[in-house]
Amino acid sequence: MSTKENDIILIFPPNTLEESLGRAKVFVSATPPYGILYLASFLEKHGLKVKVVDAFTNNCSFDDIVKIIRESGAKIAGISCLTSNAVVTEKLCLKIQEEMKNIKICLGNIHPTFYHEYYIKNKIASFIIHGEGEYTLLELVNKLQVGQDTSNIEGISYLKNEDVVRNPDRELIKNLDELPFPAREKVSIEKYKYPFFQMLPRKTLGILTSRGCPMGCTFCCVQHGRSYRFNSVDYVISEIEHVIKEYKAEYIVILDSLFITSRKRVYEFCKKIKERNLKIKWGCSGHINLIEDNLVKEMKSAGCERIDFGIESGVQSLLDYVNKKITIEGIKKSLEIVDQHGVSSVCAFIIGLPGETEAMTEKTIDFMLSLPIERANVSLLTLYPGTKMFYDILGQDTNKEMDWNRFGAYYSFGNKEPYYLPQGRTFKELKRKYFSSLWRFYMRPRQFKLLLKALKKSNITEVISNLKSVVFSSLKSV
């Protein structure tokens, strides 16, 4: 046992899926908390000792977490806070401070960045980390440990004389290659699954090859205030070789918000996979406007099995409203190219966009059914903090009390109504359309053939469990 206490403990909060999602909890898979794993590897590279706790995957109670913190010896706790877990994160912070009076809690991620005043003013956290946390957290921990003044650290918010102070943001990391690989060794990697990325029983791991997104969809907060930057292809190939060697990875999920941004980079990536003779299959996110025949051909030859697309709607006026910069004809053409090369397309659609009528919803569903795609991920519109659409509809007041359990992709399975419904629409009617879309898409002969193919090689119990949740809920709603 090491004699050195941990300098900081990084925590991914526990879940309240039963409370917030009900039956839909089967759709939320345990995936590695890469945000805090990147922080852990960076801090340790600079001499700090870090403990990581994935309370979600390990089903930790608040008491379990407090015990782990005590045993770690850490006096600083960094906690990742998303909108979807904001309620449980707040309760956890208060519990930790109740049990451990001198601990410093640092909250990070998109949600507390936009609600920093609330978390600081109500003393839920000592510090909010804004933007990328690597250098900010390193400076903060080092100064806290020796009692130095922290008031001039870029990228933090804190309380001073009962006033909330937000310091200027820190400059974004320009060269992502200077960051070490995420500290996967600090979690039990075998516990994580990606059933919605691929159902075959292969060892699957995720990697991130970029930060930010160059697009400007009004419902998405990824691009907000963040320029798009990416790792070099050599760095990415090295990480793939690392996870193949160390974790026996057979399938890679490229977790970038948009992997196919630079065709040149994708071509280089595919070329080097083949040059290194890497026996790996992979999937990624793409954009309709960047698909071309030869690109998909090269991706397929380098092991690509799946491309995810954000389609959102089958109505051109709605696509224009959310700033997708794509056309109905462009969608059809690109997905046909992907299908012709034997690569699976998985497409996301949104029901309940501003200005969407019932007829428009039906048009989107019909459009979805007409496309040569393997899976459709349908959701009711969720307004997330940090998006243009959120502020346009709900306003700029970041001190307003909000029930964050009403902000989630699967609230259509529960009874909590969203904060926004299009004019003239009801939650009951939108839920009915949602389940109808799933029923109509997945109960077709094409989908049964794909399901039977997957069942031959997959975890049958897992697939049936997920399927039952959709079918039972659909029967109640259609």
KABEL-V564810 format. One line per field, one symbol per residue. ss: DSSP state (a for helix, b for strand, c for the rest). phi: phi as a letter, one per 40 degrees, with the letter a starting at -180 (. if undefined). psi: psi as a letter, one per 30 degrees, with the letter a starting at -180 (. if undefined). A space follows every 10 residues. Layout:
# KABEL-V564810
ss = ???
phi = ???
psi = ???
This chain:
# KABEL-V564810
ss = cccccccbbb bbccccaaaa caaaaaaccc cccaaaaaaa aaaaaccccb bbbbcccccc caaaaaaaaa aacccbbbbb ccaaaaaaaa aaaaaaaaac cccbbbbbca aaaacaaaaa acccccbbbc cccaaaaaaa aaaaaacccc cccccbbbbb ccbbbbcccc cccccaaacc cccaaaccaa accccccccb cccbbbbccb bccccccccc ccccccccbb ccaaaaaaaa aaaaaaaccc bbbbcccccc ccaaaaaaaa aaaaaccccc bbbbbccaaa ccaaaaaaaa accbbbbbbb bbcccaaaaa accccccaaa aaaaaaaaaa cccbbbbbbb bccccccaaa aaaaaaaaaa ccccbbbbbb cccccccaaa aaaacccccc cccaaacccc aaaccccccc ccccccaaaa aaaaaaaaaa aaccaaaaaa aaaaaccbca aaaaaaaaaa aaaaaaac
phi = .ccccccabb bcccbbcccc bgcccccccc bdccdccccc ccccdbgcbb bbbcccccfc cdcdcdcccd ccgcbbbbbc bbdcbccccc ccdccccccb cccbbbbbhc ccccbccccc ccfcbcabcc gccdcccdcc cdcccbgccb cbccgbbabb fgbcbbcdcc ccccbccccc cdccccbccc ccbbcccacc cbcbbbbbba bgaccbcccb bcccgbccba cccccccccc ccccccbfcb bbcccddacc bbddccccdc dcccccfccb bababbbdcb cadcccdccc cchcbabcbc cgabbccccc ccgcgbbdcc ddcccccccc cgbcbbbcbb bgcdgccccc cccccccdcc ccbcabbbac dbcbdgbccd cccbgcccbc cbccccbacb cccbbccccb bddgbbcccc cccdcccccc ccccddcccc ccccccbbcc dcccdccccc ccccccbc
psi = kkfklkekkk kklllheeef fbfffffjkj lkieefeeee eeeefgglkk kkjifeeghk leeeeeeeee ffgkfkkkkk jlefgeeeee eeeeeeeefj egkkkkklae efefheeeee eghelekkjk bkfdeeeeee eeeefgglkg fgkkglklkj hgkkkjlkkk kljejfffkl lkifffljff fkliffekfk iljklllkgl kakflhkffk gefjgklkll lleeeeeeee eefeefghkf kkjjgkejei ejeeeeeeee eeeeefhjik llllklkefg kleeeeeeee fggkfkkkkj eelgjeeeee eghfhlleee eeeeeeeeef ggkkkkkkkk kglkfkleee eeeeeeeeff kilekkjklk kkjkkfleee eeeflgjgfk kkjffgjlfg fffafkklfk kkkflleeee eeeeeeeeee efgleeeeee eeeeffglje eeeeeeeeee eeeeeff.
